[in-house]
Each structure stands twice: as structure tokens, then as C-alpha cells.
């Protein structure tokens, strides 16, 4: 009885550590948004300040967010599992409606506009998808080894992703990939992740060489030939010597304007090895190696074609800024990123001081209140401030995982991991894009970037986890 009383002693209590970290991030965000807008001066009229400035609107949404936490805590914890599918359905309906009635901002119809305020339905879709996946995966009859279950998961993820890409909003669409963390924690094999990582690597290489896809394919055939040669049991040295000689010859021909002959020689080499290994019964190695080569080649040629014929000019520029910054106009497409890195670097160790950021005040970095808010932290607070914010985020993510692990209900545990994936993806991508480590895809830094939709969405998701945690002994 005593043990039971002790184990239930924190039942009904909100996790103070997680809530404190949330409030710290929201407070830092408000201060940084205020600093960005401070350059324009603030009117003494309270109504104009609250309704016409970004920091004023953010203040309103912070108040609504705190009220939202109270509302969510007044709802029975079982509600979120029972109504997971209806919430998911509402998110899909909103994603359809925004395509017809949404307001176009920066080339994407991703927002509903209500006067001076806006609402992004993708936030509802993220919450609904996290709830519905947690519900589905927590069912005793669901197994990730079952092909039908895998197809269902792909369908649940694919529907909102397809609707979001129609807006088009690549950043919000990619966030849904973060649910792979939840599925990995649930026991999904590491093989799909290895394949996905390999395909992503080939994709990035293909983007680097998008002007010469034949060169990438030639390298892939060279690697495949060497793999085949290393797996020859007898006379391996002879096979290796012949293969290396052919590779050197092909490379010489390729870079002396005889690409067709070079590719033909490497193709013959690969086909020869396929025949040799097949005759020796090594079908698995042939299928894996040749299949990887075929898939990689398709990715390379498809990437090159899509880059030149499908992507719009501004999308091509974003990729060039990331992978080929020397080929991009520093005063055009690379302007945002260059000034973002300049602002972060100019802060030095301790920063220029709060409200003293010159680049911030002179509006050198567009979208600095939202996607590029991290620049303000770097310029005004320096390395110390950047390290502190990153440390708070890391502690925040660790605490979410700890809360998820102590859940008694599989639904709540899976939901916690889904949430950790969403926050980690936003955190990594947003900070990475301000420093040029990843492409600029326009997603906010949770709780710090300005924006009512993102703040309310993130707050709702976190509040649900806090509610599930506080009720873990009663649901």
C-alpha cells in the first residue's frame, strides 16, 4: 500500500521541469522579437502596439497559449486518444480548404487570414497526425512487421504531406518525416533508415553534380565494380587489377570528352560481374549491389531532371545557396544567408548587448522575427547566448524523452516520442539553415520565432503531453 501511495504521489501534477523550460523558451522568444522590432520604435498607443507590431501580436498569442494550457488540462486525458482520428480528419479538411480559400504568402497558399492575424492549418495536421499514429501504433493488433500496418502508416503520413506540398510548403511537409523517430522507438527495423540515408546521400551528391549526372553514375558503377571484385573468391588479385585498370581507362576517356565510351566500358564491367556472380549462385549479393546501383542511377537522373525542369527559379536558388554559394549572386538569392551568418558571427563571445544589434536594427536579414530569429540571439548575445539557448533546447528534448519513457500507456509514450521528433526536427533545421548547414526551407524555431500559429500549435502539443503525464496513473 505504501509503495502504491508513493508511486501515485505525483499523479495530477504538471511536470515542473518541462513547463519551466517551455516558459524560458517563450520568454527568450518574446525578448528577441522585441529586439528585432525595436529598431522601428514603438508607439505609445497600446492598441497600435498590440495589434500592429509583431511583438504585440506575439504577446497576445502568449496569453492565449497560457489559456490554452489551462483548457487542455481541464479536458479528460482519455479525450486525445478517443478523438485522435476526428482531430486528424479536421486537419485534413483544413488543408483542403486552405488550397481554395487561403491567402498566398511568399508563393504558398498555406494560411487562412483573419484581419491582422493568420492561421496555418498545417499545425493542426501535425497534431492530428501525431495523435493518430500514436493511437494506431499503440493498438495490440498493430505490428510494424506487418505489411498492411506499414501501408496504413504510410497512408496516414502521406495524406497530409501530399496536401501540404500542393500549397506548396516543403518545410512543413518535411516535418512529417520526424515521425520516423516514433516508429524507430516502436521497433521498426533499421534497414529502411539505412536505405533512406543512402538515398539521401546520393540525392545530395546528385544535386552537387546536377549539371553532369553521367559523372555520378560512372562513379557509382566504379564502386559497384570494386564491390563485385572484392567478393570474387578465387583469383581475386587478378580481378581487382583488371577492374582498377578499366576504371582508370574509363576515367581518362570520360574527362577527355569521350563520356559515352567510358560509360559503356563501366556498364560492360558491371554486367560481366553480374553474370559471373550469378553463375556462382551469389544471387543475394548480385541483387543487393545491382539493385542499389540501379536505384541510385534513377535517383541521380531524376534529381537532375527535376532540378532543371520541375523546380522553380527560387527553389533552384535555395539549393544553389546551400551547395554552390560561390555561383549565387551574394546580393540576390544568397543575401539572407550571408547576412544571417554575418549577424551570428558579429556577436563574438558575449554579443553586442540586448537591443544593441546593428544588423538587427538595420533589417539586414529579412524574416528575422520568424525563420531567422536565431540571428538576433547570435548578434546580441554572442556565443554565450547561442550556447545557452541550444542548451535549453537540448534539456527540453531530453526531458520530453524522459517523460515519454515513464508513461504507463503506450499511446502516451508514443505521443511523447512523436513530439520529441517534431521539436528536434524544427530545432535542427531552423538553426542549421541560419548557418548554411541545411537549405533554407522556412520553418520556425519552436516557442522562439514569432508567429501565432506555430506558438499555439507547439503549445497545444506540449500541453497534451503534460496532461497525459499528469494522468499516467489514472488512464
N, C-alpha and C positions, 0 to 999 in steps of 0.2 A: 504493500500500500504506500509506504514511504517513497519507494523508487518511482511509483506511478505519479505521486504528487510532485516529485522533483522534476520528472520528465515533462509534466504539463505546466510547470510553473511559469513558463514564458508564453503559454497559449493566450492568444488575443493581443499580444504586444507587437507593435511595429518594430522592425529591425532598426535600431537607432543608428548603427554604423552606416548602413546603406542610405538611410534618409539623410544623414549628415553629409555624406559625400555628394548626394544629389543637390542639396541646398548649397553646398560650396560651389559646385559647378554652375548652378543657376546664378549665384551671386557674382562669380567671376565673369560670366557672360554678360550680365547687366552692366558691370563696370566697364568692360571692354566696348560694348555697344555705345555706352555714354561717351567714351573717349573718342570713338570714331566720329560721332555726330557733333562733338564739342567744337570742332573747327568751324562749324557754321554759326555757332552762337545759339542760345536757346531763348525763346521768347518768355516773358514773364507771365503771359496769359496761360493759365493752367489748362484750359480746354484745347488750345492750339498745341501746347506741349504734348498732351496725352494722345491727341488724335492725328497730329501731323508730323510727328517725329518718330523715328524708328525706336528710340529708347522709350518713348512714351507708350507706344503700342506694345512694346515688349513688357513694360510694367503692367499693363492691363492683362496681358496673357499670363504673366507670372501669377497675378492674383487669381485668374480663372483656373490656372493649373493647381494651385493650392486648394481651391474649392473642389476641383475635380478629384483630388486625392481623398477628400472627405466624403464625397459622393460615392466613390468606388468602395471605400471602407464601410459604407452603410449598406452595401449590397452583399447578399449571401455569397460566399466564396464558390459555392456549387454552381452559381449562375453562369460563370465563364466557361465551364465545361458543357453545361446543358445547352447553352446558346452559342456555342462555337461556330456551328455551321450557319445559323442565321446571320451572325456578325460577318462571317466570311462572304455570304451572299450579298449583304448590304454593300460591302466593299467592292464587289464585282459590279454591282448595279451603278454605283457612283463612278467607277472607272469607265463604264459605257457612257453614262450621261455627260461626263466631262468632255468627251470627244465631240459632242454636239453643242453643248451649252457652256463649255469652259472658255476662259479668257486666255488668249495666246500671249505668253511671256517668253521672250528670248527664243522664239521659234517653236515652242512646245505648248500644246493645249493641255496643261496639267493642273489648272487652277480654276476653282469657282471664285468669282469676285462678288463681294458684298460691300459696296461702298469703298471705304478706305481699307477694308480687311479682305483677306483672301483665305481660301481653304483648299488644301491639296488632298484629294481622296486617296492617294497612294498610301498615306499614313494609316487610314482605316484598313486598307488592304493588307498592309504589313501586320497589323494587329490581328486581323481575322485569319490570315494565313498561319501565323504563329499558334493561335488557339486551335485551329482545325488540324494542323499537323500534330500538335501535342495530343489532341483528342484521339486522332486516328492511330498514332503510334503506341499510345498507352493501352489500346484495346488488347486483351489477352489473345485474341484470334489473329492479330497482325504480326507478321514475321517479315523482316527485311530480306529474307532468303526466298520469299515467295514472289514470283514474277508479277502476279496480279497486284500485290501490295505495292511493289515498286512502280508499276504503271499508274496506280492510283495516286501515289505521292507525286510523280511527275506531272500528272494532270492537275492536282491541287496547286502545284507551283507554277505550271505552265500557263494556266488561265490568266492570273493577274499579270504575269510577266509579259504575255502577248499583248494584253490591253494597254499596259504601260508603254511598251515600245511603240505602239501606234500613236502615242501622243506627239512626238517621241520624247522619252525621258530615259536615256540609257543609264543614268546614275541610279535612279530609283529602281529600275529593272534589275540591275546588277546586285542590289542589296539582297534580293531574294536568294541569291546563291549562298548567303551566310547561313541559311538553314541546313547546309551540309554539316555544320558543326553538331547540330542536334542529332542528325541521323548517324554520324560517326560515333557519338556518345552512346547511341542506342544499339550499336553493334554492327553497323554496315561495314562490309569488307573494305580494306584499304586499297584494293585493286582499282575501283573506279576513281579514287582520288589520285592514284599514281598515273592512271591514263589521262585524267583531266589535266594534271600538272604537265605531263609530257606534251599534250596537245597545245596547252597554253604556251609552253616554251617554243614549240615550232611556230605557233601563231605570231609570237613576238619577233622571232627571227625572220619570219616571212615579211612582217611589216618593215623590218630594218632593210630588207633586200627586195622591197616591193617592185622596184624597177627591173630586177633581174631574178625572177623566180627560178629560172633554169639553173642558176648557180647554186641555189639552196638545194634543189632536187639532186644535182650532181653530188653535192656533199653528202646528202642522205644515202645515195647509192654507194658512195665510197665507204661510209660507215657500215652499211649493211654487208658489203662485200668482205670487209675485215672481220665482222662478226661470224660470217659464214666460214671464212678461212681459219679462224681460231678454233672452230668447232670441228675441223677435219681431224679424224683420229690418226690416220696414217699419212706419212709424208707431209706433215704439217708445214715444215720449213719450206719445202718446195712451193706449196700452195701460197704461203704467205709472201714469199719472194716474188712469185708471178703476179699476185694481186697488187702488191705495192708498186711493182714496175708498171702495171697497167694504170694504176691511179696517177702516177707521176706523168705518164704519157698523156692521159686524158686531161689532166690539169694544164699541161703545156699547150695542148690543142685548144682547150677552152679559152685560155687567155691570149690566144693568138688568132682570134676571130674564126675558129672552127668549132663552134659550140655544138652543132648537130652531130658531128663525128664523135666528139668527146662524150656526149650523152649516149650515143649509140653504143660505144665501146663499153661504158659502165653498165648499160642495160643488158648487154650480152653477158657480161661478167656475172651480174645478179641472176639472170635466167639460168646460166650454166650451173651456178651453185645450187639453185632450186632443184634442178634435175639431179645433180649428184647426191644431195642430201635426201631427196625423195626416194631415189633408188636404194639408199641405205636404210630406209624406214624411219628417218628422223622427221616425221611429219609435223610434230608439235613445234619444233624449232623453226621449220620452214613456214608454218602458218603464222607464228608469232612475229618472226623477223620480216617476212614478206608482207604480212598484213600491216605491220607498223609502218613499213616503207610506203605502202600504197595509201594508207590513211594520211600520213604526213605529207605526201605529194599532193593529195587532194586538198589538204588544208592550205598548203603553200600557194597553189594556183588559184584556189577560191579566194584567199585573202588578197592576192594581187588584183584579181578581177574586181572584187568588192571595193577595194580602196580606190580604184580608178573609175569605176562605173556606177557604184551604188552610193558611196558616202558623199555627202555634200561638202562644199569647199571648207566650211568652218569646222566640220568633223575631221577632214584631212589635216587641217591646220593644227588641231589639238594633238593629233598623233605625231605630226612633224615636230611640234614644240617639245613633246616628250622624248622622242627618239632621235630627231635630227634638228636640234635647236640652232645649229650653225647655218641651216638652209632656210630659216624662217626670218621674216622681217622683224627685227627687235622692237620696232615702233608699231608693229601691227599685231599679228597673232601671238607673238611672244611677249607682248607688252605686260600683260597681267602677271605671268610667271616671273619674268625678270624683275619686276618691281616688288613682287612678293618676296623673292629671295633676298633682294636688296634691303627690304624693310626688316626682315628677320635678322639678317647679318649685321645691320647697322646698330642693333641693340647691344651688341657686345656682351659682356659678362653680366652686368647689372641693369642694363637698359637705360633709356634716356629719362625715365621717370614718368609717373602717371600724368596724362594729359600733355606730355611734352614731346610726343612723337611727331616729328616734322613731316615725314612721308604720310603718316596717318591723317594729319590735319590738311595736307595739300591734296588729298584724294588721288594719290598716285596709283593706288590699287583699287580698281573697280570691284564692286560686290564685297567690299571689305567688312561690312556689317553682317554678312551672311556666310558665304562659302569661304572667304579669306579672312575671317576674324582672327585666325591664328597669327597672322602677320602683325596685328596690333599688339598681341601678347609678346611676340618676339622683339618688336621695336621698343616698346615702352618698358617691358620688364626684363628683357635680355635673356641670357641663358638660364639664369636662376628662375625666372618666372616660367619659362618654357618647361624646364625640368619639373617644377612644382606642379604645373597643370598636367603634364604627362603622368607624373607620379599619382596624382589624384585619380586620373582615368584608369590607370593600372590597378590601383587599390579598389576602385569601383567595380571593375570587371572581375577581379579576384573574389570580391565579396558576393557578387551575383552567383558565381560558381559555387561558393561555399553555401549560400542559401539554397541553391538548387540541390546540392548533394544531401542536405539534411531533410528534404521533403519525404513524407511518408507515402504520398500519392505519386504514381508515375506521371500522371498528367502535369502536376505542378513541377516535378523535376525536369521534364522535357521542356515545359514552357520556359523555365529558368535558363536552360541551355540555348533555347531559341533566341531568347532575349540577349544573352551574352554574345551570341553570334552577330546579331543586328548591331549592337553597340560597338563591338570590336571592328566590324566592317566600316562603319561610319567613322570611327576614331582613326583607324589606319589609313583609309583612303583620303579623308579630309586633310589630315596633317601631311600625308605623303604628297598630295597634289600641290600644296602650298610651297613645297620644297623641290618639286620637279621629279619626285621619285615614282610617281604614277601619273597617268593622264588626268587632265582637268575634266572631271565629269559632273561637277556641281552637286555635291551632297553636303549637308550641314554637319557641323561638329555638335554632337548631342549636348543640349542644355546651354551651350555657349553661343552658338550662332544665333543671329536674330531671325525671327520668324515664328509666327503663332502656331501654324500647323505642325511644324516639327516639334516645338516645345510641348504642345498639348498631346501629340501622338506619343512622344517618348515618355512623358509623364504618366499617361494612361497605362502604357505597357508596364512601366516600373511599379505603379501603384497596384496593379493587378497581382504582380509577383509578391509585393509586400502583404497584400491581403491573403493570398494563398498561403504564404509562410506563417502569418499570424494565426491561421485557422488549420494548420497542418495536423493538429491532434483531433480535430473535430470533423474533418471531411474525409 
